[in-house]
Amino acid sequence: MKMTIRLDKNLHKEAKELAARTGRSLTAVVEDALSETLARPSLAGDCPSVRLPTFAGKGMQPSVNLDDSAD
């Protein structure tokens, strides 16, 4: 399938240089890079859940102002 993609000027230059060095087409370099990226697991999915500690208490104290973070 033929399509047009827009690349950053420097990224395009680096990809063309890599293609020339490795004897591949620019299309092959872009396809390989995209395939590798899509094969990686999602970064967000790799993070384990974190359970934050909570404490029983009397709730928010009247003297605490959450809008005032200068203190």
N, C-alpha and C positions, 0 to 999 in steps of 0.2 A: 504494500500500500504506500502510495506517495503522499506526503504531507509536508507542510511548512511549520517549522518551529523557530522561535526567536531565542537566540542565545546572547548572553553578555559578550561583548567584544573580546575581552581577555580570555574568557572561557572557550570561545570559538577558536581563538588563536592556539591555545594550549591543546585543544582536542585535535586540531589539524596537525600540529607538530607531533603529537603522539601517534596519529595515524601514519604520518610519513616515517617516523622512526620504526614503527612496528610493521610496516608494509601492509596496513589495512586501510580500508576506506573510512571516511569520516562517519558514514552511516554505521559501520560495524563498531566503531569506538563508542558512538552514542548508544547503540543498542546494548552493547556489553555493560556500559555504565548504568543504564536504566534497569537492565535485568538484575544486576548485582544489588542495586538499591531496593528494588521491589522484593527481592528474595530475603532481605534482612527482616528480622522481626521488628515490629513497631517499638519504638523507644518508650512510648507511653505505656505499652502493655508489659514491658519488662520490669517495671518498678513494682516492688511488693507493696502491699497495703501497710500503712503505718497506723497503729492504734495509739492515739494520744491519751495521756492520763487525764482523768477527771476526778474531781474531789467533791465530796458532799460538803455542804456549808450553808450559809444563810443567804446566798445569792449576792447580787450587786449591792455594795454598800452605798448609802446615799451620798457620801462625800466623793465618790469616784465619778469623774467626768470623762467618758470615753472620747469625747471630741477634743479634749485638751491633752495632747501627747508631748507637751514641752517638758513635763516633769520626768 
